[in-house]
Amino acid sequence: MELKINWELRQRGAETTTGSSKALTTISSLVTIATPVVTVTAIFLTGKNSLPAAILAVYVCLLTTVVLLLLLGQERRHGSALCEQERRHAETIQVQEVRHTTQVEELSAEARRAARYQSAIIHIRNSFNSLANASWTVVEGDGSEEIFIRYVEDSIRFLAQAFSVITENACRVSVKITESVEGHATIHDIRVLTLCRSGDEPPEPASDDRIGNNTDFRAIFEEDLTYYLCNDLVAELARGYQNSHWTRQAIQSGNIKYKATIVWPIAAPRPLGHNVPPREVIGFLCVDTKTTDAFNDTFDVPIGSAFAGVLHLAIHRYRARHVPAP
């Protein structure tokens, strides 16, 4: 980099030679050539040495003056080149320092997040253990709805704790199931019911939530997505985001319970092969938080995908006993 800068400065110095320097160089050359000629001619014509001596004295004075002026000009150009080189070098160092600081911050943020995943492993393990107990209740146990719901609530409470550790923000998790509506055949009319939520907040008033009124559910059905992630739901409102729980008054007042979310479908694994039938989505696993840019699609999504996959068996058996299929 420094060699390149020096070369550029030399090139600029050569290109920016002033007109006065060129003129002085030309005069010096002419005087140097003309003085011996004039001196010899004067000696032959006059036969005296006084006039040639005067000419030589004038020549020495002129030549010395021109050389001094050229040296002063060269010094000024050299000083300007050094200042320019120092300025560019300082700018290069500043850019490198900013880039290095940014890289260190990014690596530090990744390292901190990786450490949080390590801390969240205990909560994730507990959530899967509770989910295994819920599955056992409906598959091999007495099928008690109360016990089943309690185990599922425990599992999503642990899962919410895991995501809270990972994101360093309070997260909520909910499990929703789908329900068909008599007389309505389109997927937009399928009703979405909340089976359970993490946390101790009071249950929300009953509402007629439909697939067609919620962008995240509708996108999973229509686009066959394996998950829906948005780190800034408020910004998505300008692009048509819909949520059946978000009233106009709540949006205008900013009274919104969450601003970022990930939603996974609760569905059977996709079969292998071609021309496979559409999957049956029997519910949704949702995690949300009030903080924007909280979720990482590379690492957070697989955690929920694995949990939703295990949750499918339990919800499928539960629906068979207690909820009409859509």
Backbone hydrogen bonds, N-H to C=O, Kabsch-Sander energy under -0.5 kcal/mol:
donor,donor_aa,acceptor,acceptor_aa,energy
5,I,1,M,-2.2
6,N,2,E,-2.7
7,W,3,L,-2.4
8,E,4,K,-2.3
9,L,5,I,-2.5
10,R,6,N,-2.5
11,Q,7,W,-2.3
12,R,8,E,-2.6
13,G,9,L,-2.8
14,A,10,R,-2.4
15,E,11,Q,-2.0
16,T,12,R,-2.0
17,T,14,A,-0.7
22,K,18,T,-1.5
23,A,19,G,-2.3
24,L,20,S,-2.7
25,T,21,S,-2.3
26,T,22,K,-2.2
27,I,23,A,-2.6
28,S,24,L,-2.5
29,S,25,T,-2.0
30,L,26,T,-2.6
31,V,27,I,-3.0
32,T,28,S,-2.3
33,I,29,S,-2.0
34,A,30,L,-3.1
35,T,31,V,-2.5
37,V,33,I,-0.9
38,V,34,A,-2.8
39,T,35,T,-2.8
40,V,36,P,-2.5
41,T,37,V,-2.2
42,A,38,V,-2.5
43,I,39,T,-2.1
44,F,40,V,-2.0
45,L,41,T,-2.3
46,T,42,A,-2.5
47,G,42,A,-0.5
47,G,43,I,-1.9
53,A,49,N,-1.8
54,A,50,S,-1.9
55,I,51,L,-2.4
56,L,52,P,-2.6
57,A,53,A,-2.2
58,V,54,A,-2.6
59,Y,55,I,-2.6
60,V,56,L,-2.8
61,C,57,A,-2.4
62,L,58,V,-2.9
63,L,59,Y,-3.1
64,T,60,V,-2.7
65,T,61,C,-2.6
66,V,62,L,-2.7
67,V,63,L,-2.5
68,L,64,T,-2.5
69,L,65,T,-2.5
70,L,66,V,-2.6
71,L,67,V,-2.5
72,L,68,L,-2.5
73,G,69,L,-2.4
74,Q,70,L,-2.6
75,E,71,L,-2.3
76,R,72,L,-2.3
77,R,73,G,-2.5
78,H,74,Q,-2.6
79,G,75,E,-2.8
80,S,76,R,-2.5
81,A,77,R,-2.4
82,L,78,H,-2.4
83,C,79,G,-2.4
84,E,80,S,-2.5
85,Q,81,A,-2.5
86,E,82,L,-2.7
87,R,83,C,-2.5
88,R,84,E,-2.6
89,H,85,Q,-2.5
90,A,86,E,-2.5
91,E,87,R,-2.3
92,T,88,R,-2.5
93,I,89,H,-2.5
94,Q,90,A,-2.4
95,V,91,E,-2.5
96,Q,92,T,-2.5
97,E,93,I,-2.4
98,V,94,Q,-2.4
99,R,95,V,-2.6
100,H,96,Q,-2.6
101,T,97,E,-2.7
102,T,98,V,-2.5
103,Q,99,R,-2.5
104,V,100,H,-2.6
105,E,101,T,-2.5
106,E,102,T,-2.6
107,L,103,Q,-2.7
108,S,104,V,-2.6
109,A,105,E,-2.7
110,E,106,E,-2.5
111,A,107,L,-2.6
112,R,108,S,-2.5
113,R,109,A,-2.3
114,A,110,E,-2.6
115,A,111,A,-2.1
116,R,112,R,-1.7
117,Y,113,R,-1.9
118,Q,114,A,-1.6
119,S,115,A,-1.7
120,A,116,R,-1.9
121,I,117,Y,-0.8
121,I,118,Q,-0.7
122,I,119,S,-0.6
124,I,120,A,-2.4
125,R,121,I,-2.7
126,N,122,I,-2.2
127,S,123,H,-2.1
128,F,124,I,-2.1
129,N,125,R,-2.1
130,S,126,N,-2.3
131,L,127,S,-1.9
132,A,128,F,-2.2
133,N,129,N,-1.8
134,A,130,S,-2.0
135,S,131,L,-2.4
136,W,132,A,-2.3
137,T,133,N,-1.9
138,V,134,A,-1.4
139,V,135,S,-2.0
140,E,136,W,-2.0
141,G,136,W,-2.3
143,G,137,T,-2.0
148,F,144,S,-2.3
149,I,145,E,-2.8
150,R,146,E,-2.0
151,Y,147,I,-2.4
152,V,148,F,-2.3
153,E,149,I,-2.7
154,D,150,R,-2.2
155,S,151,Y,-2.4
156,I,152,V,-2.5
157,R,153,E,-1.8
158,F,154,D,-2.2
159,L,155,S,-2.0
160,A,156,I,-2.4
161,Q,157,R,-1.9
162,A,158,F,-2.2
163,F,159,L,-2.3
164,S,160,A,-2.1
165,V,161,Q,-2.1
166,I,162,A,-2.3
167,T,163,F,-2.6
168,E,164,S,-1.2
169,N,164,S,-0.7
172,R,288,D,-2.5
174,S,286,C,-2.4
175,V,196,C,-2.5
176,K,284,F,-2.9
177,I,193,L,-2.8
178,T,282,I,-1.6
179,E,191,R,-2.4
180,S,324,P,-0.5
182,E,180,S,-0.5
184,H,181,V,-2.1
189,D,186,T,-1.1
190,I,187,I,-1.2
191,R,179,E,-2.6
192,V,209,D,-2.5
193,L,177,I,-3.1
193,L,191,R,-0.5
195,L,175,V,-2.6
195,L,193,L,-0.7
196,C,175,V,-1.4
198,S,173,V,-2.5
209,D,207,S,-1.4
211,I,190,I,-2.1
212,G,188,H,-2.2
213,N,210,R,-1.1
214,N,211,I,-1.6
215,T,242,Q,-2.2
218,R,214,N,-2.6
219,A,215,T,-2.6
220,I,216,D,-1.7
221,F,217,F,-2.0
222,E,218,R,-3.2
223,E,219,A,-2.3
224,D,220,I,-0.5
225,L,219,A,-0.6
228,Y,263,V,-2.5
230,C,261,T,-2.4
233,L,259,K,-3.1
236,E,232,D,-1.2
237,L,233,L,-0.7
237,L,234,V,-0.9
238,A,235,A,-0.9
239,R,236,E,-1.2
240,G,237,L,-1.6
241,Y,236,E,-2.1
246,W,243,N,-1.8
247,T,245,H,-0.9
251,I,247,T,-2.2
252,Q,248,R,-2.5
253,S,249,Q,-2.1
254,G,250,A,-1.0
255,N,250,A,-1.5
256,I,254,G,-2.0
259,K,289,T,-2.7
260,A,289,T,-1.8
261,T,230,C,-2.5
262,I,287,V,-2.4
263,V,228,Y,-2.7
264,W,285,L,-2.8
266,I,283,G,-3.0
267,A,265,P,-0.9
268,A,280,E,-0.7
281,V,279,R,-0.7
282,I,266,I,-2.5
282,I,280,E,-0.7
283,G,266,I,-0.7
284,F,176,K,-2.5
285,L,264,W,-2.6
286,C,174,S,-2.7
286,C,284,F,-0.5
287,V,262,I,-2.4
288,D,172,R,-2.1
289,T,260,A,-1.9
290,K,170,A,-0.6
293,D,231,N,-2.0
294,A,291,T,-0.5
297,D,295,F,-0.5
300,D,296,N,-2.5
301,V,296,N,-0.8
303,I,299,F,-0.7
304,G,300,D,-1.5
305,S,301,V,-2.4
306,A,302,P,-2.3
307,F,303,I,-1.9
308,A,304,G,-3.0
309,G,305,S,-2.1
310,V,306,A,-1.9
311,L,307,F,-2.5
312,H,308,A,-1.3
313,L,309,G,-0.6
313,L,310,V,-0.5
314,A,310,V,-0.8
315,I,311,L,-2.6
316,H,312,H,-2.9
317,R,313,L,-2.0
318,Y,314,A,-2.4
319,R,315,I,-3.2
320,A,316,H,-1.8
321,R,317,R,-1.1
321,R,318,Y,-0.6
322,H,318,Y,-2.4
323,V,319,R,-1.7
